[in-house]
Amino acid sequence: MSRVRVLVGTRKGAFVLTSDGKRDAWEVSEPHFAGWEIYHIKGSPVDPDRVYASQSSGWFGQVIPRSNDGGKTWETAGNKFLYDGVPGTHQWYDGTAHPWEFKRVWHLEPSLTDVDEVYAGVEDAALFRSSDGGQSWTELSGLRGHGSGPHWQPGAGGMCLHTILLDPSDPERMFIAISAAGAFRTDDGGKTWRPINKGLRSEFIPDPAAEVGHCVHHIAMHPSRPGVLFMQKHWDVMRSDDAGDSWREVSGNLPTDFGFAIDVHAHEPETIFVVPIKSDSEHFPLDGQLRVYRSKTGGNEWEPLTKGLPQRNCYVNVLRDAMAVDSLDACGVYFGTTGGQVYVSADAGESWKAIVQDLPGVLSVEVQTLP
Amino acid sequence: MIRVELPAHLRTLACVSGEVKVEVGEQATVRAVLDALEVDFPMLCGTIRDHVTKQRRPFLRFFACGSDVSHESMDALLPEAVVRGEEPLLVIGAVAGG
């Protein structure tokens, strides 16, 4: 029977949750890297036992641990993230020029074809690549060199490159997203980039339809249709059918279209999930009711999924990298909260159950479907 | 041999318990100790000082013989008691962060 392994990054360590394909009984590991922030932890699609993690601390900076046994044991890889050339400046919160400074890795995206190749999205926003299993890192500086870099500005959480999507049908194409610059695409393996924000409107910036400056929270893609992208923006849920060349809003009947997480059903490319959050100033569910919303029509028409989720007095948040799906049949959906719960639905969202209730605040959730 | 006491998180990262000992040349300075420490424990590179500038990370402090030597030159000689191994060089995480 197939198994699932859920990799959970939290404010105070990483946890590995495992179950058989029923996804009913779970084993929970002891904390890995106890006391450290684990912004992201993700396994290689080539070899699921190769797992990379972003381990960081305000005291000790960035560390990149790597596992070759599915997260049981770890070794330390490289943590030298040096911007290419003279880093230059971006805009600070007050509009003044501020030098680019490395702070941490937000997201690690292992290659679809090479176990030793992995991408890192960092704060201050830049994209790095390692071709030796995380030992050394090289910036793909064409992104910051796009020309708009000096105009990028941090969002409330920092100026982070938090989303990396690799196109399974085209090894030269990838998508990234930055808060608060927007989404970008390369079609030449990361040498050159262009902003893909046409159709986004952000009323809180000087030019609501600007080419860059949008606070994109997360983007999701179904691997069978890499030209179709779904975005949870600061406000608005958006959809692109042309690889980001243009976007249209699909918030439809959502009770609020603010949120962070978004993901796509493993077997139904038109079925998507979001967790609506009340507002940009109140980062918790509307009315204290934790509800996942599902659209089976690729947006616009949404239904609340509540069975098994707290429907009163719930004031947690679900962060951008804290939702994932497995590829079992029926598709499993997972998300973690800032209150330390990790929920699973083994029936594509119809019903939910807490795997764990009391972890540290969850920063990221990734799922591996294992034979 | 210089005795170095690391904060708990860095002991875990370096897979050591208790103090570590490093060999430095005649110039027993904080810089020399950190150079030796990073050779013996490469996983500590970047966690105590910046990779390039070699500046101490802001929330770490160095203490020797009861004194905070964090703001002294990295090339200042350490106290004799530390050089002779009678006292450790302490690397301490600042009490900060809530």
Contacts between the chains, C-beta under 8 A, distances in Angstrom:
chain1	res1	chain2	res2	distance
A	34	B	12	8.0
A	35	B	9	5.9
A	36	B	9	6.9
A	57	B	9	6.8
A	58	B	59	6.0
A	58	B	96	7.7
A	58	B	97	5.8
A	59	B	7	7.5
A	59	B	9	7.3
A	59	B	57	6.9
A	59	B	59	4.4
A	59	B	60	6.4
A	59	B	93	4.6
A	59	B	94	7.2
A	59	B	96	7.9
A	59	B	97	7.7
A	60	B	7	8.0
A	60	B	9	6.1
A	60	B	10	6.5
A	60	B	13	7.7
A	60	B	47	4.2
A	60	B	48	7.6
A	60	B	57	6.9
A	60	B	60	7.7
A	60	B	93	7.7
A	61	B	46	5.6
A	61	B	47	5.6
A	61	B	57	6.1
A	62	B	46	6.9
A	63	B	13	6.6
A	63	B	43	7.4
A	63	B	46	7.9
A	63	B	47	6.8
A	76	B	13	6.8
A	76	B	42	8.0
A	76	B	43	3.8
A	79	B	45	7.1
A	79	B	46	4.8
A	79	B	47	7.8
A	79	B	51	8.0
A	80	B	45	7.4
A	80	B	46	6.5
A	80	B	51	5.1
A	82	B	51	7.0
A	82	B	52	6.7
